[in-house]
Amino acid sequence: MLRLLPRLASLVLIVSLPLGMSGCADSLTSKGPIGKFTDLMKSYDKTLTKDQQAATITQLQTEAKQHEGSAPQDATGSAPKAQAQN
């Protein structure tokens, strides 16, 4: 019986490995060909277009001007300075 154990183990490996690999190969090819990496990554690209960049910069500049205009002013007409911490 001990002499048959290595043969049985090798037979199980020889039979099970191709069966397992054929199952994986079938699931990969049934979905169609895989596209190029750059095509697949386009949906993850978060880069702004030139128009979006210009609109964002304009919006930020407008908000900054509004923020500067609404800053409280002291008696001299300038915005208050931050207090130094000791």
Backbone as CSV, one residue per row, in Angstrom:
resi,resn,N_x,N_y,N_z,CA_x,CA_y,CA_z,C_x,C_y,C_z
1,MET,0.807,-1.190,0.000,0.000,0.000,0.000,0.851,1.254,0.000
2,LEU,1.958,1.300,0.766,2.827,2.462,0.810,3.510,2.710,-0.524
3,ARG,3.716,1.655,-1.297,4.356,1.825,-2.595,3.390,2.452,-3.599
4,LEU,2.093,2.290,-3.393,1.106,2.840,-4.307,0.791,4.311,-4.014
5,LEU,1.082,4.757,-2.815,0.749,6.123,-2.415,1.432,7.188,-3.292
6,PRO,2.733,7.126,-3.561,3.342,8.133,-4.447,2.757,8.104,-5.862
7,ARG,2.437,6.914,-6.364,1.841,6.822,-7.703,0.448,7.438,-7.714
8,LEU,-0.317,7.164,-6.654,-1.656,7.710,-6.568,-1.620,9.235,-6.455
9,ALA,-0.684,9.737,-5.672,-0.555,11.185,-5.506,-0.159,11.848,-6.826
10,SER,0.779,11.256,-7.533,1.200,11.839,-8.809,0.074,11.758,-9.838
11,LEU,-0.706,10.687,-9.822,-1.833,10.554,-10.737,-2.892,11.629,-10.442
12,VAL,-3.158,11.867,-9.182,-4.129,12.896,-8.804,-3.641,14.272,-9.266
13,LEU,-2.362,14.563,-9.092,-1.821,15.849,-9.540,-1.879,15.988,-11.061
14,ILE,-1.531,14.925,-11.747,-1.514,14.971,-13.210,-2.911,15.191,-13.763
15,VAL,-3.912,14.620,-13.135,-5.280,14.755,-13.622,-5.903,16.079,-13.170
16,SER,-5.653,16.497,-11.930,-6.337,17.674,-11.402,-5.794,18.995,-11.950
17,LEU,-4.513,19.093,-12.190,-3.951,20.341,-12.692,-4.504,20.738,-14.065
18,PRO,-4.516,19.860,-15.053,-5.105,20.273,-16.342,-6.589,20.593,-16.244
19,LEU,-7.324,19.879,-15.392,-8.744,20.175,-15.237,-8.955,21.565,-14.636
20,GLY,-8.168,21.898,-13.646,-8.265,23.217,-13.031,-7.872,24.322,-13.982
21,MET,-6.823,24.110,-14.739,-6.372,25.121,-15.695,-7.365,25.300,-16.841
22,SER,-8.007,24.240,-17.259,-8.979,24.376,-18.347,-10.192,25.170,-17.887
23,GLY,-10.565,25.065,-16.630,-11.663,25.872,-16.105,-11.314,27.342,-16.100
24,CYS,-10.094,27.698,-15.741,-9.663,29.095,-15.746,-9.570,29.634,-17.171
25,ALA,-9.049,28.839,-18.068,-8.878,29.285,-19.451,-10.231,29.550,-20.094
26,ASP,-11.229,28.764,-19.776,-12.551,28.951,-20.360,-13.185,30.252,-19.879
27,SER,-13.006,30.581,-18.612,-13.616,31.801,-18.096,-12.918,33.048,-18.622
28,LEU,-11.651,32.973,-18.953,-10.933,34.132,-19.471,-11.295,34.430,-20.921
29,THR,-11.433,33.413,-21.737,-11.688,33.632,-23.161,-13.150,33.892,-23.451
30,SER,-14.053,33.567,-22.551,-15.469,33.743,-22.846,-15.885,35.214,-22.803
31,LYS,-15.086,36.088,-22.212,-15.429,37.499,-22.100,-14.954,38.323,-23.294
32,GLY,-14.260,37.765,-24.197,-13.765,38.508,-25.347,-12.331,38.960,-25.110
33,PRO,-11.732,39.585,-26.105,-10.334,40.007,-25.974,-10.185,41.163,-24.984
34,ILE,-9.052,41.196,-24.348,-8.747,42.261,-23.400,-8.184,43.442,-24.175
35,GLY,-8.648,44.650,-23.869,-8.216,45.850,-24.575,-6.832,46.301,-24.150
36,LYS,-6.378,47.368,-24.779,-5.084,47.944,-24.428,-5.142,48.545,-23.029
37,PHE,-4.019,48.611,-22.381,-3.942,49.162,-21.033,-4.399,50.621,-21.011
38,THR,-3.983,51.412,-21.994,-4.351,52.833,-22.017,-5.856,53.009,-22.196
39,ASP,-6.484,52.144,-22.989,-7.934,52.226,-23.172,-8.667,51.860,-21.890
40,LEU,-8.150,50.881,-21.177,-8.784,50.461,-19.934,-8.632,51.503,-18.837
41,MET,-7.560,52.280,-18.860,-7.297,53.260,-17.807,-7.989,54.598,-18.049
42,LYS,-8.589,54.816,-19.207,-9.232,56.098,-19.500,-10.355,56.409,-18.526
43,SER,-11.062,55.404,-18.072,-12.159,55.664,-17.139,-11.640,56.114,-15.777
44,TYR,-10.395,55.825,-15.461,-9.816,56.231,-14.188,-9.068,57.555,-14.280
45,ASP,-8.929,58.088,-15.475,-8.176,59.326,-15.665,-8.999,60.499,-15.161
46,LYS,-8.468,61.237,-14.204,-9.179,62.362,-13.603,-8.567,63.701,-14.016
47,THR,-7.861,63.752,-15.128,-7.231,64.975,-15.598,-8.292,65.901,-16.185
48,LEU,-8.207,67.170,-15.839,-9.151,68.156,-16.370,-8.766,68.546,-17.788
49,THR,-9.778,68.832,-18.603,-9.514,69.337,-19.943,-9.101,70.805,-19.825
50,LYS,-8.656,71.387,-20.926,-8.232,72.797,-20.917,-9.388,73.713,-20.529
51,ASP,-10.578,73.431,-21.027,-11.744,74.261,-20.690,-12.089,74.142,-19.207
52,GLN,-12.017,72.923,-18.675,-12.306,72.725,-17.257,-11.259,73.409,-16.383
53,GLN,-9.993,73.356,-16.816,-8.935,74.024,-16.063,-9.179,75.535,-16.019
54,ALA,-9.511,76.112,-17.163,-9.750,77.559,-17.229,-10.953,77.946,-16.369
55,ALA,-12.019,77.170,-16.411,-13.207,77.464,-15.608,-12.893,77.361,-14.109
56,THR,-12.110,76.377,-13.731,-11.756,76.201,-12.324,-10.884,77.351,-11.836
57,ILE,-9.919,77.767,-12.645,-9.040,78.878,-12.264,-9.848,80.168,-12.120
58,THR,-10.757,80.399,-13.061,-11.604,81.593,-12.992,-12.471,81.576,-11.738
59,GLN,-13.039,80.434,-11.428,-13.880,80.312,-10.237,-13.076,80.564,-8.968
60,LEU,-11.875,80.001,-8.886,-11.031,80.201,-7.705,-10.622,81.667,-7.558
61,GLN,-10.302,82.316,-8.681,-9.929,83.731,-8.622,-11.108,84.586,-8.168
62,THR,-12.298,84.282,-8.649,-13.496,85.028,-8.251,-13.762,84.852,-6.761
63,GLU,-13.641,83.617,-6.275,-13.864,83.364,-4.855,-12.811,84.057,-3.996
64,ALA,-11.575,84.103,-4.474,-10.510,84.767,-3.719,-10.773,86.271,-3.631
65,LYS,-11.237,86.871,-4.734,-11.554,88.310,-4.724,-12.714,88.596,-3.784
66,GLN,-13.727,87.732,-3.794,-14.864,87.920,-2.897,-14.423,87.780,-1.444
67,HIS,-13.542,86.856,-1.178,-13.057,86.638,0.179,-12.239,87.835,0.654
68,GLU,-11.426,88.406,-0.227,-10.631,89.586,0.126,-11.533,90.791,0.372
69,GLY,-12.585,90.915,-0.401,-13.493,92.037,-0.255,-14.322,91.963,1.014
70,SER,-14.563,90.769,1.510,-15.393,90.623,2.701,-14.574,90.525,3.980
71,ALA,-13.253,90.665,3.904,-12.406,90.591,5.096,-12.646,91.822,5.960
72,PRO,-12.772,91.670,7.273,-12.995,92.825,8.156,-11.784,93.752,8.161
73,GLN,-12.050,95.044,8.211,-10.968,96.021,8.194,-10.965,96.789,9.512
74,ASP,-9.773,97.211,9.927,-9.680,98.009,11.150,-9.793,99.501,10.806
75,ALA,-9.528,100.367,11.744,-9.704,101.813,11.556,-8.776,102.392,10.499
76,THR,-7.627,101.771,10.253,-6.686,102.295,9.271,-7.057,101.881,7.847
77,GLY,-8.029,100.993,7.706,-8.437,100.584,6.372,-7.738,99.338,5.885
78,SER,-6.871,98.756,6.699,-6.199,97.531,6.283,-6.766,96.351,7.065
79,ALA,-6.584,95.202,6.536,-7.087,93.996,7.194,-6.295,93.754,8.477
80,PRO,-6.918,93.217,9.526,-6.190,92.995,10.778,-5.087,91.960,10.602
81,LYS,-3.997,92.164,11.316,-2.857,91.241,11.230,-3.047,90.137,12.240
82,ALA,-2.468,89.011,11.954,-2.559,87.872,12.858,-1.753,88.152,14.106
83,GLN,-2.240,87.727,15.233,-1.520,87.932,16.484,-0.405,86.916,16.594
84,ALA,0.719,87.389,17.088,1.857,86.490,17.277,1.658,85.723,18.573
85,GLN,1.921,84.432,18.499,1.799,83.599,19.688,3.154,83.478,20.355
86,ASN,3.176,83.557,21.673,4.444,83.450,22.419,4.739,82.062,22.795
